Amino acid sequence: MKKRSKARARTKARGHRRAALGPIRKRRVPGALALEGAMRQLKRAVAGTVSRADAVLQSSDAIAQLAVARTKHAVVQSLIDDGLLTALHNLTPGDETAPVQRMHTRWLREHFDLAPKYEPGALVEIPRSKLSSFELTAGSEIPTTDICALQIKASGWTCGKRQLCKPLASVVPFTGRGSGL
């Protein structure tokens, strides 16, 4: 018989022992439990960070929208205070001014949601209870009748349903020919 080396004999003997013990068990790596715990904490932290980042993005969108709204309001208020809206809409109608007036009115509607209310020179008949939505010219007497006739001197401006500036009007004798609200 052949002689085997001592190392080979030891290896063969170990193999027989393992086979006798059953399947080889997975050895635990030192610190594996700590590593798994750290990975779970990392996943929770990442999920929390992502949700906070989403909240920050939503907040920044809200802040940007608020800043735009405030800026638009400041610009519109400046246009009103300086009388530019009234001056624009009260341009004398003519071939040269009509395209400019339409262009500026369209631009104000698109960018600021502004719309002129009533045309200068128009005659309107309104109930006396609605008289407070007009600015009356000096010397205009409030009529005692239920229906008032007004001649529009300067347009008012609205933004959506909100009235920014009242139309300037003077009370005229009621004839029954004007347009109502």
DODOLUM-31797 format. One record per residue (C-alpha): residue number from 1; residue in three letters; x, y, z. Coordinates in Angstrom, 2 decimals. Layout:
N
<NUM, ALA, <X, Y, Z>>
...
This chain:
181
<1, MET, <0.00, 0.00, 0.00>>
<2, LYS, <0.86, 3.52, -0.65>>
<3, LYS, <1.66, 5.87, 2.11>>
<4, ARG, <-0.24, 9.09, 2.23>>
<5, SER, <1.11, 12.36, 3.38>>
<6, LYS, <0.07, 13.48, 6.81>>
<7, ALA, <-1.57, 16.69, 5.48>>
<8, ARG, <-3.68, 14.75, 3.00>>
<9, ALA, <-4.75, 12.35, 5.65>>
<10, ARG, <-5.84, 15.20, 7.91>>
<11, THR, <-7.89, 16.83, 5.11>>
<12, LYS, <-9.57, 13.54, 4.26>>
<13, ALA, <-10.37, 12.95, 7.91>>
<14, ARG, <-11.98, 16.40, 8.29>>
<15, GLY, <-14.14, 15.81, 5.24>>
<16, HIS, <-15.47, 12.62, 6.71>>
<17, ARG, <-16.30, 14.42, 9.93>>
<18, ARG, <-18.19, 17.16, 8.10>>
<19, ALA, <-20.17, 14.64, 6.17>>
<20, ALA, <-21.07, 12.94, 9.40>>
<21, LEU, <-22.25, 16.26, 10.98>>
<22, GLY, <-24.63, 17.16, 8.13>>
<23, PRO, <-24.68, 20.25, 5.89>>
<24, ILE, <-22.09, 22.91, 6.46>>
<25, ARG, <-23.45, 25.78, 8.55>>
<26, LYS, <-22.88, 29.37, 7.55>>
<27, ARG, <-20.34, 30.94, 9.80>>
<28, ARG, <-21.25, 34.26, 11.37>>
<29, VAL, <-18.91, 37.04, 10.40>>
<30, PRO, <-17.85, 39.08, 13.39>>
<31, GLY, <-19.87, 42.36, 13.41>>
<32, ALA, <-22.49, 41.11, 10.90>>
<33, LEU, <-25.34, 41.91, 13.26>>
<34, ALA, <-24.02, 45.43, 13.76>>
<35, LEU, <-23.66, 45.81, 10.00>>
<36, GLU, <-27.26, 44.71, 9.39>>
<37, GLY, <-28.47, 47.14, 12.06>>
<38, ALA, <-26.48, 49.96, 10.50>>
<39, MET, <-27.94, 49.16, 7.07>>
<40, ARG, <-31.50, 49.30, 8.48>>
<41, GLN, <-30.76, 52.66, 10.10>>
<42, LEU, <-29.30, 53.94, 6.85>>
<43, LYS, <-32.40, 52.89, 4.90>>
<44, ARG, <-34.67, 54.63, 7.43>>
<45, ALA, <-32.52, 57.75, 7.33>>
<46, VAL, <-32.56, 57.81, 3.51>>
<47, ALA, <-36.37, 57.40, 3.48>>
<48, GLY, <-36.70, 60.23, 6.02>>
<49, THR, <-34.35, 62.45, 4.05>>
<50, VAL, <-36.26, 61.82, 0.82>>
<51, SER, <-39.59, 62.66, 2.47>>
<52, ARG, <-38.11, 65.85, 3.99>>
<53, ALA, <-36.61, 66.78, 0.62>>
<54, ASP, <-40.06, 66.37, -0.97>>
<55, ALA, <-41.50, 68.64, 1.71>>
<56, VAL, <-38.77, 71.21, 1.05>>
<57, LEU, <-39.53, 71.12, -2.69>>
<58, GLN, <-43.25, 71.60, -2.06>>
<59, SER, <-42.51, 74.49, 0.30>>
<60, SER, <-40.18, 76.12, -2.20>>
<61, ASP, <-42.87, 75.87, -4.90>>
<62, ALA, <-45.38, 77.50, -2.56>>
<63, ILE, <-42.88, 80.24, -1.70>>
<64, ALA, <-42.21, 80.90, -5.40>>
<65, GLN, <-45.93, 81.12, -6.18>>
<66, LEU, <-46.45, 83.50, -3.28>>
<67, ALA, <-43.53, 85.66, -4.45>>
<68, VAL, <-45.01, 85.82, -7.97>>
<69, ALA, <-48.44, 86.75, -6.60>>
<70, ARG, <-46.96, 89.48, -4.40>>
<71, THR, <-44.92, 90.89, -7.27>>
<72, LYS, <-47.95, 90.93, -9.58>>
<73, HIS, <-49.99, 92.65, -6.89>>
<74, ALA, <-47.27, 95.29, -6.40>>
<75, VAL, <-47.06, 95.95, -10.15>>
<76, VAL, <-50.85, 96.19, -10.52>>
<77, GLN, <-51.09, 98.49, -7.50>>
<78, SER, <-48.39, 100.68, -9.04>>
<79, LEU, <-50.32, 100.81, -12.34>>
<80, ILE, <-53.45, 101.85, -10.44>>
<81, ASP, <-51.72, 104.39, -8.18>>
<82, ASP, <-49.95, 106.04, -11.10>>
<83, GLY, <-53.19, 106.21, -13.10>>
<84, LEU, <-51.74, 104.25, -16.01>>
<85, LEU, <-54.65, 101.82, -16.29>>
<86, THR, <-57.18, 104.64, -16.45>>
<87, ALA, <-55.05, 106.65, -18.88>>
<88, LEU, <-54.61, 103.63, -21.14>>
<89, HIS, <-58.28, 102.84, -21.31>>
<90, ASN, <-59.35, 106.46, -21.67>>
<91, LEU, <-57.32, 107.10, -24.82>>
<92, THR, <-59.42, 108.88, -27.39>>
<93, PRO, <-60.72, 106.21, -29.75>>
<94, GLY, <-59.18, 106.57, -33.17>>
<95, ASP, <-57.47, 104.66, -35.92>>
<96, GLU, <-54.02, 105.19, -34.38>>
<97, THR, <-54.87, 104.44, -30.74>>
<98, ALA, <-57.25, 101.47, -31.14>>
<99, PRO, <-54.56, 98.84, -31.97>>
<100, VAL, <-52.33, 100.06, -29.13>>
<101, GLN, <-55.21, 100.02, -26.69>>
<102, ARG, <-56.27, 96.50, -27.73>>
<103, MET, <-52.69, 95.23, -27.53>>
<104, HIS, <-52.10, 96.64, -24.02>>
<105, THR, <-55.48, 95.48, -22.74>>
<106, ARG, <-54.83, 91.97, -24.08>>
<107, TRP, <-51.37, 91.94, -22.47>>
<108, LEU, <-52.80, 93.04, -19.11>>
<109, ARG, <-55.45, 90.32, -19.34>>
<110, GLU, <-52.92, 87.59, -20.17>>
<111, HIS, <-50.28, 88.50, -17.59>>
<112, PHE, <-52.27, 90.01, -14.73>>
<113, ASP, <-55.84, 88.79, -15.31>>
<114, LEU, <-56.95, 92.45, -15.49>>
<115, ALA, <-59.99, 93.61, -17.39>>
<116, PRO, <-61.46, 97.08, -17.86>>
<117, LYS, <-64.98, 97.52, -16.53>>
<118, TYR, <-67.24, 99.75, -18.63>>
<119, GLU, <-66.21, 101.84, -21.61>>
<120, PRO, <-65.71, 105.60, -21.18>>
<121, GLY, <-68.75, 107.47, -22.50>>
<122, ALA, <-71.11, 104.53, -21.96>>
<123, LEU, <-74.49, 105.13, -20.36>>
<124, VAL, <-75.54, 102.56, -17.77>>
<125, GLU, <-78.65, 102.18, -15.68>>
<126, ILE, <-78.15, 100.58, -12.30>>
<127, PRO, <-80.15, 100.07, -9.13>>
<128, ARG, <-79.41, 102.72, -6.51>>
<129, SER, <-78.09, 99.96, -4.20>>
<130, LYS, <-75.20, 99.33, -6.68>>
<131, LEU, <-74.17, 102.99, -6.73>>
<132, SER, <-71.41, 102.30, -4.19>>
<133, SER, <-69.47, 100.31, -6.82>>
<134, PHE, <-68.86, 103.55, -8.76>>
<135, GLU, <-66.81, 106.61, -7.93>>
<136, LEU, <-69.02, 109.62, -8.63>>
<137, THR, <-67.65, 112.86, -10.03>>
<138, ALA, <-67.71, 115.95, -7.87>>
<139, GLY, <-71.08, 117.66, -7.90>>
<140, SER, <-73.04, 114.51, -8.78>>
<141, GLU, <-76.17, 114.21, -6.70>>
<142, ILE, <-77.43, 110.80, -5.70>>
<143, PRO, <-80.86, 110.35, -7.29>>
<144, THR, <-83.90, 109.48, -5.22>>
<145, THR, <-85.27, 106.99, -7.76>>
<146, ASP, <-84.61, 103.24, -7.55>>
<147, ILE, <-82.85, 103.21, -10.94>>
<148, CYS, <-79.90, 105.54, -11.56>>
<149, ALA, <-78.47, 106.57, -14.92>>
<150, LEU, <-74.72, 107.05, -15.06>>
<151, GLN, <-72.34, 108.18, -17.76>>
<152, ILE, <-68.95, 106.51, -17.45>>
<153, LYS, <-66.09, 109.00, -17.44>>
<154, ALA, <-63.20, 106.57, -16.75>>
<155, SER, <-63.10, 102.79, -16.74>>
<156, GLY, <-62.73, 100.72, -13.63>>
<157, TRP, <-60.49, 97.66, -13.51>>
<158, THR, <-61.13, 94.18, -12.21>>
<159, CYS, <-58.86, 91.23, -11.49>>
<160, GLY, <-61.00, 88.12, -11.74>>
<161, LYS, <-64.02, 88.94, -9.58>>
<162, ARG, <-62.17, 91.48, -7.46>>
<163, GLN, <-62.64, 95.16, -8.30>>
<164, LEU, <-59.31, 96.99, -8.24>>
<165, CYS, <-60.52, 100.49, -8.98>>
<166, LYS, <-64.02, 101.78, -9.35>>
<167, PRO, <-65.22, 103.31, -12.62>>
<168, LEU, <-65.58, 107.08, -12.50>>
<169, ALA, <-69.10, 108.15, -13.42>>
<170, SER, <-71.45, 111.09, -13.28>>
<171, VAL, <-75.17, 110.93, -12.63>>
<172, VAL, <-77.29, 111.91, -15.64>>
<173, PRO, <-81.05, 112.22, -15.97>>
<174, PHE, <-82.71, 108.82, -16.30>>
<175, THR, <-84.00, 108.26, -19.86>>
<176, GLY, <-84.50, 104.50, -19.92>>
<177, ARG, <-82.09, 104.02, -22.87>>
<178, GLY, <-78.85, 102.92, -21.17>>
<179, SER, <-77.61, 99.41, -20.67>>
<180, GLY, <-78.25, 97.77, -17.31>>
<181, LEU, <-75.98, 95.55, -15.27>>
